[in-house]
Amino acid sequence: MKIKKTETGNKIQIYAIVSIIITLLYWGIMVLLRSSILTNYFVSDCHNTYMDYYNMLANLYDADHPYNNNSNYPAMCFLIWRVLFHMIPINQDAADGFYLRNYMPAILGFILCSIFVVWLTYEALQYVIKGEEIGKKLLAFSIIVSGPYIFALERGNIIVLSFALTLIFVALYKSEKKYLRIVAYICLAVAASIKIYPALFGLLMIKKSRIKEIVFTVALGIITFIMPFFAFEGIKSVKDFLHGIRCANISQGNQGTGLNYSLDNLIKIIENITKTDLEKYSGVILVCAVCFCLIIIFCCRHEWQRSFGVVLLIIWVPELSYTYMLLFFSIPLILFLNENGEKRLSCLDIGVLMSFMVIQVPLALPSLGKYDIENAKFPLSWSTLLGNLVILFIAVAVIVKSSKEIINSKKKLINRLQ
């Protein structure tokens, strides 16, 4: 029996309500336990809140040399922050990020920017989500209060702006109206110039076979990424930016296996728990994983599966993929709910949906520090372990489901020919 169209909204509403309830339960547990296990999901330094923002803002005290402190953000970020830095009176103490975090002109800039980005994200989410208005609002709200989004806001990380712009791209890149597609391409270019990773969402355009628009988007992305460096020291800034990335990987790569969802970290977790040596195979495993993601992107039929392949590539390939990176899994989640709203979900589909929920909601679970390096800054927790495992489960489920669909379609074709 065919499920009614109105059940599209029902599935979205049920998912959103359940995820909101679990999120509220998490914060209720934090109240009861006086946040004693808060750092099993969030960073362990409770005095470092918002410092992804304020440290970078402080780097602009010497406006022409923001990369002097091994910064690893693209120049577009510093162009945006330079505007906000101009809200701050000339003050020698403005070179200190912790000073700025307690200084009203700097705080007000952060508040205004945060309000704008949260509003933009909420509106973009409602545009991407299909179905009834109540379902759109509930699901958008559930993502705004999700663990990865709150994690990003707590860090003061500019990834929230990159995420909002990527949502606009996903909403508009298939539009029949050319000017809306152009808006989508501009948003993707800016999103990529802020955080690089969203550039991979451009792979979704290949299915549409709009060659001229693909070339335009690639060119626009390169220009948008490179040109801001020339507002500082040009080629030297590019070199300093790349050096900053290397320094970040070295300094942060040996601080434990918690809060990290990269493939490299998954290998370390497996090594620590099973006491095996997989590091010598890490290069081969990474190549296989990249091929696996590309197969999903180019061979799967459903948009949610292809977008999942893109996000998987974004999460797995870098050495460090902190919790806020999980934000991008909201995109295949929404597309999954959009595409399966009128269908009866199989056991595998339900498993995928529950796995997305594990990724989205904060989990009040204990530490697994005994399976990590000694005195780890970010020790392994059950929430990080489960997050890594359900990402792997969804990846396998996508391949299994796609393979079944391809086999079934070939069988139907053979039966017709006979």
Secondary structure, DSSP 8 states (H G I E B T S, - for coil): ----TTHHHHHHHHHHHHHHHHHHHHHHHHHHTTTTTGGGTS-S-TT-TTHHHHHHHHHTTSTT-TTTT---S-HHHHHHHHHHHTTS-S-GGGG-HHHHHT-HHHHHHHHHHHHHHHHHHHHHHHHH--S-HHHHHHHHHHHHTSHHHHHHHHHT-THHHHHHHHHHHHHHTT-SSHHHHHHHHHHHHHHHHHHSGGGGGGGGGGGGT-HHHHHHHHHHHHHHHHGGGGGTTTHHHHHHHHHHHHHHHHHHTTS-STTB-SHHHHHHHHHHHHT---GGGHHHHHHHHHHHHHHHHHH-SSHHHHHHHHHHHHHHSSS--BGGGGGGGHHHHHHHHHHTTTS---HHHHHHHHHHHHHHS-----B-GGGS-TT-SS--BHHHHHHHHHHHHHHHHHHHHHHHHHHHHHHHHHHHH-
